[in-house]
């Protein structure tokens, strides 16, 4: 009798597994059957917003369904991330995180409403970009990073810096530790308000990505002091690298990714991954992103997970060394 019961249970479990597999495959085959939201942690106008909307527009064409970019700024990306972490794991609410959202949140926050390692399923890399230090020529008598360091050392307490993202603050903290300088930190909610503050002269210099600063650089109202990549930028050849100026330790490449809530079916993850890879390979998308100094390129979910770990391994010690906390 016991053997018969065990056999029946085994057949029932097997049938259940087949039903789950069939349902999951059917979900992926029919996905997306309604609008998809990509939640961005930053306000409109910055690199994340431009990238997200470019990808969303093309995904609409591929999927024949609306793909909307929803900005939920604030909380150093935690507001957007928490919203997605609590969303149904069906592929219809996705997150456009920046590096520290997935790789450094545990080091930066003593308490989080979710576990970054468990709450998300990485889908793909979207793009990478270097960071820069920018100066207001009317508020900072320096035209490159070396001159900035010299001036800061000669004038302690006179400088302030605008920062719109944590990764930008890490870039500054690394400079602070290496060069032995300091400035008053003024935080803003994203690139657009940081750029506006620098143009207005509310801050002497800033650390950020390029996109919102480029028009003002062309007008001469902002000067690029250094770029964090190993080589100079194609669209900004006048900006020397941090390595050229004696600070190779500051080299950093930041990235944007795409993630889903944990437990999203693998078939759905794979479908989104393949569609995004198709979009990022389109020449017009690559050219548009190159204009704002983003290098686009997809990855597998496994490669994305490895990138998250590598970034955490590189920058978590810096966070701990400088005692950077966000709560």
C-alpha positions as CSV (number, residue, x, y, z in Angstrom):
1,X,0.0,0.0,0.0
2,X,2.8,2.3,0.9
3,X,4.5,1.6,-2.4
4,X,1.3,2.5,-4.3
5,X,0.9,5.7,-2.4
6,X,4.5,6.7,-3.1
7,X,4.1,5.9,-6.8
8,X,0.9,8.0,-7.0
9,X,2.6,10.9,-5.2
10,X,5.5,10.6,-7.6
11,X,3.2,10.7,-10.6
12,X,1.3,13.7,-9.2
13,X,4.5,15.6,-8.6
14,X,5.7,14.8,-12.1
15,X,2.4,16.0,-13.6
16,X,2.6,19.2,-11.5
17,X,6.1,19.9,-12.7
18,X,5.0,19.4,-16.3
19,X,2.1,21.7,-15.8
20,X,4.4,24.4,-14.3
21,X,6.8,24.0,-17.1
22,X,4.0,24.2,-19.7
23,X,2.5,27.3,-18.0
24,X,5.9,29.0,-17.8
25,X,6.6,28.3,-21.5
26,X,3.2,29.5,-22.5
27,X,3.8,32.7,-20.5
28,X,7.1,33.4,-22.3
29,X,5.5,32.5,-25.7
30,X,2.7,35.1,-25.1
31,X,5.0,37.7,-23.5
32,X,4.5,40.6,-23.7
33,X,0.7,40.6,-23.9
34,X,0.3,44.0,-22.4
35,X,2.4,47.2,-21.8
36,X,5.8,46.8,-20.1
37,X,7.2,49.4,-17.7
38,X,10.9,50.1,-17.3
39,X,11.4,51.9,-14.0
40,X,14.3,54.4,-13.9
41,X,15.7,55.6,-10.6
42,X,16.6,59.0,-12.1
43,X,14.7,62.1,-13.2
44,X,14.2,62.8,-16.9
45,X,17.1,64.3,-18.9
46,X,20.1,62.3,-17.7
47,X,21.9,59.4,-19.2
48,X,19.6,56.7,-17.7
49,X,16.5,58.4,-19.0
50,X,17.9,58.9,-22.5
51,X,19.1,55.3,-22.6
52,X,15.9,53.9,-21.2
53,X,13.7,55.7,-23.7
54,X,15.9,54.7,-26.6
55,X,15.6,51.1,-25.6
56,X,11.9,51.3,-24.8
57,X,11.1,52.9,-28.2
58,X,12.8,50.1,-30.1
59,X,11.3,47.3,-27.9
60,X,7.9,48.7,-28.7
61,X,8.6,48.1,-32.4
62,X,9.9,44.6,-31.7
63,X,7.2,43.5,-29.3
64,X,4.3,45.4,-30.8
65,X,3.3,46.4,-27.3
66,X,3.8,49.8,-25.5
67,X,7.0,50.0,-23.4
68,X,7.0,52.9,-21.0
69,X,9.8,54.5,-19.0
70,X,8.6,55.5,-15.6
71,X,10.9,57.8,-13.5
72,X,10.9,57.2,-9.8
73,X,13.8,59.3,-8.5
74,X,14.9,59.7,-5.0
75,X,16.4,57.7,-2.1
76,X,19.6,57.1,-4.0
77,X,17.8,54.7,-6.4
78,X,16.2,52.8,-3.5
79,X,12.7,54.1,-4.2
80,X,12.7,52.8,-7.7
81,X,14.4,49.5,-6.8
82,X,12.0,48.8,-3.9
83,X,9.0,49.4,-6.2
84,X,10.3,46.8,-8.7
85,X,11.3,44.4,-5.9
86,X,7.7,44.4,-4.8
87,X,6.2,44.1,-8.3
88,X,4.8,40.8,-9.7
89,X,7.5,38.6,-11.1
90,X,5.9,38.4,-14.5
91,X,8.3,40.6,-16.6
92,X,5.9,43.5,-16.9
93,X,7.8,45.7,-14.4
94,X,11.5,46.0,-15.0
95,X,14.3,48.0,-13.4
96,X,17.0,50.1,-15.0
97,X,19.6,50.1,-12.3
98,X,22.9,51.8,-12.2
99,X,25.9,49.9,-10.8
100,X,25.7,50.8,-7.1
101,X,22.0,49.9,-7.0
102,X,22.8,46.3,-7.4
103,X,26.5,46.1,-6.4
104,X,26.9,48.5,-3.4
105,X,23.6,49.0,-1.7
106,X,24.4,46.7,1.1
107,X,27.6,48.5,1.8
108,X,26.0,52.0,1.6
109,X,22.9,51.3,3.6
110,X,22.6,49.9,7.1
111,X,19.0,49.0,6.5
112,X,17.2,48.3,3.2
113,X,13.5,47.4,2.5
114,X,14.8,44.5,0.4
115,X,17.9,42.3,-0.1
116,X,19.6,43.4,-3.3
117,X,21.2,40.0,-3.7
118,X,17.9,38.2,-3.5
119,X,15.3,40.7,-4.8
120,X,16.3,40.9,-8.5
121,X,17.1,38.7,-11.5
122,X,19.7,40.4,-13.7
123,X,18.7,40.4,-17.3
124,X,21.5,42.2,-19.3
125,X,24.0,45.0,-19.4
126,X,22.7,48.0,-21.3
127,X,25.6,50.4,-21.5
128,X,28.8,51.6,-19.9
129,X,30.1,55.2,-19.5
130,X,33.0,57.0,-17.9
131,X,32.6,59.7,-15.3
132,X,34.2,63.2,-15.4
133,X,35.1,66.0,-13.2
134,X,33.6,69.3,-14.5
135,X,34.4,72.8,-13.4
136,X,32.7,76.2,-13.7
137,X,35.4,78.5,-15.2
138,X,34.0,81.5,-13.4
139,X,34.1,79.7,-10.0
140,X,37.2,77.6,-10.3
141,X,40.6,78.8,-11.4
142,X,41.6,75.3,-12.7
143,X,41.5,73.8,-16.2
144,X,42.4,70.2,-15.4
145,X,42.5,67.8,-12.4
146,X,46.1,68.7,-11.5
147,X,45.3,72.3,-11.2
148,X,42.1,71.5,-9.2
149,X,44.2,69.5,-6.7
150,X,46.8,72.3,-6.5
151,X,44.1,75.0,-5.9
152,X,42.2,72.8,-3.3
153,X,45.4,72.3,-1.3
154,X,46.2,76.0,-1.3
155,X,42.7,77.0,-0.5
156,X,41.3,74.6,2.1
157,X,37.6,75.0,2.8
158,X,36.9,77.1,-0.2
159,X,35.5,74.5,-2.6
160,X,32.2,72.7,-2.9
161,X,31.3,69.9,-5.3
162,X,27.9,69.0,-6.7
163,X,27.0,65.3,-6.9
164,X,23.9,63.7,-8.4
165,X,24.6,60.0,-7.9
166,X,26.4,57.8,-5.4
167,X,28.8,56.5,-8.0
168,X,29.8,60.1,-8.6
169,X,30.5,60.5,-4.9
170,X,32.6,57.4,-4.9
171,X,34.7,58.9,-7.8
172,X,35.1,62.1,-5.7
173,X,35.9,60.1,-2.5
174,X,38.6,58.2,-4.3
175,X,40.1,61.5,-5.5
176,X,39.8,62.9,-1.9
177,X,41.7,59.9,-0.5
178,X,44.4,59.8,-3.2
179,X,45.1,63.6,-3.5
180,X,44.4,64.6,0.1
181,X,41.9,67.3,-0.7
182,X,38.4,68.0,0.5
183,X,35.4,70.0,-0.6
184,X,31.9,70.6,0.8
185,X,29.6,68.0,-0.8
186,X,26.2,69.2,-2.0
187,X,23.9,66.4,-3.2
188,X,21.3,66.7,-6.0
189,X,18.7,64.4,-7.3
190,X,20.3,63.4,-10.6
191,X,22.3,64.9,-13.4
192,X,20.0,67.7,-14.5
193,X,19.9,69.6,-11.2
194,X,23.6,69.0,-10.7
195,X,24.4,70.5,-14.1
196,X,22.1,73.4,-13.5
197,X,23.9,74.1,-10.2
198,X,27.3,74.0,-11.8
199,X,26.2,76.3,-14.7
200,X,24.7,78.8,-12.1
201,X,27.9,78.8,-10.1
202,X,26.2,77.3,-7.0
203,X,29.0,74.7,-6.9
204,X,32.7,75.0,-8.1
205,X,32.9,71.6,-9.6
206,X,31.0,68.4,-10.0
207,X,31.4,64.7,-10.9
208,X,29.0,63.1,-13.3
209,X,28.4,61.5,-16.7
210,X,28.6,63.6,-19.8
211,X,25.1,63.9,-21.4
212,X,23.5,66.9,-19.6
213,X,26.8,68.8,-19.6
214,X,27.7,68.6,-23.2
215,X,25.8,71.6,-24.5
216,X,27.4,73.8,-21.8
217,X,30.8,72.5,-22.6
218,X,30.3,73.5,-26.2
219,X,29.3,77.0,-25.1
220,X,32.4,77.3,-22.8
221,X,30.3,77.6,-19.6
222,X,31.6,74.3,-18.2
223,X,35.1,72.8,-18.5
224,X,35.9,69.1,-18.4
225,X,38.7,68.6,-16.0
226,X,39.3,64.8,-16.3
227,X,37.7,61.6,-17.5
228,X,37.7,58.3,-15.6
229,X,38.4,56.0,-18.6
230,X,41.7,54.6,-19.6
231,X,41.6,56.6,-22.9
232,X,40.3,59.9,-23.9
233,X,36.7,60.2,-25.0
234,X,36.0,60.4,-28.8
235,X,33.5,63.2,-28.3
236,X,35.6,65.1,-25.8
237,X,39.3,64.7,-26.8
238,X,40.3,67.8,-24.9
239,X,39.6,66.2,-21.6
240,X,42.7,64.4,-20.2
241,X,42.2,61.0,-18.4
242,X,42.8,60.6,-14.7
243,X,45.7,58.4,-15.5
244,X,47.4,61.0,-17.7
245,X,47.2,63.4,-14.7
246,X,48.8,61.0,-12.2
247,X,45.7,59.3,-10.7
248,X,45.3,55.9,-12.4
249,X,43.7,54.6,-9.2
250,X,40.6,56.7,-10.1
251,X,39.9,54.8,-13.3
252,X,36.2,53.8,-13.3
253,X,33.6,52.6,-15.8
254,X,30.0,52.9,-14.6
255,X,27.2,50.9,-16.1
256,X,23.5,50.7,-16.6
257,X,21.7,47.3,-16.6
258,X,18.2,45.8,-16.8
259,X,16.8,43.6,-14.1
260,X,13.5,42.0,-13.2
261,X,11.9,41.0,-9.9
262,X,13.4,37.7,-8.5
263,X,11.5,34.6,-9.5
264,X,10.6,36.0,-12.9
265,X,10.4,32.9,-15.1
266,X,13.6,32.2,-16.9
267,X,11.9,32.0,-20.3
268,X,10.7,35.5,-19.8
269,X,14.1,36.7,-18.7
270,X,15.6,35.0,-21.8
271,X,13.0,36.6,-24.1
272,X,13.7,40.1,-22.8
273,X,17.5,39.5,-23.0
274,X,17.3,38.4,-26.6
275,X,15.0,41.4,-27.6
276,X,17.3,43.9,-25.8
277,X,20.4,42.4,-27.5
278,X,18.6,42.9,-30.9
279,X,17.8,46.5,-30.0
280,X,21.3,47.4,-28.8
281,X,22.8,46.0,-32.0
282,X,20.8,48.4,-34.1
283,X,23.2,51.0,-35.8
284,X,20.9,53.9,-35.0
285,X,20.7,53.0,-31.3
286,X,24.5,52.6,-31.1
287,X,25.1,55.9,-32.9
288,X,22.6,57.8,-30.7
289,X,24.1,56.5,-27.5
290,X,27.6,57.2,-28.7
291,X,26.6,60.9,-29.0
292,X,26.2,61.0,-25.2
293,X,29.3,58.9,-24.5
294,X,27.5,55.7,-23.8
295,X,28.9,52.4,-25.1
296,X,26.0,50.0,-25.5
297,X,26.2,46.3,-25.4
298,X,24.2,43.4,-24.2
299,X,25.3,40.5,-22.0
300,X,23.9,37.2,-20.7
301,X,22.2,37.2,-17.3
302,X,25.2,35.2,-16.0
303,X,27.7,37.8,-17.3
304,X,25.6,40.6,-15.8
305,X,25.7,38.8,-12.4
306,X,29.5,38.5,-12.7
307,X,29.8,42.2,-13.5
308,X,27.8,43.0,-10.4
309,X,30.1,41.0,-8.3
310,X,33.3,42.5,-9.8
311,X,32.0,46.0,-9.2
312,X,31.2,45.2,-5.6
313,X,34.6,43.6,-5.0
314,X,36.3,46.7,-6.4
315,X,34.4,49.5,-4.7
316,X,33.0,48.0,-1.5
317,X,36.4,48.4,0.2
318,X,36.4,52.1,-0.9
319,X,33.0,52.6,0.7
320,X,34.1,51.0,3.9
321,X,37.5,52.9,4.0
322,X,35.9,56.3,3.7
323,X,33.0,55.4,5.9
324,X,30.4,56.4,3.3
325,X,26.9,55.7,4.5
326,X,23.5,56.8,3.1
327,X,21.3,56.3,6.2
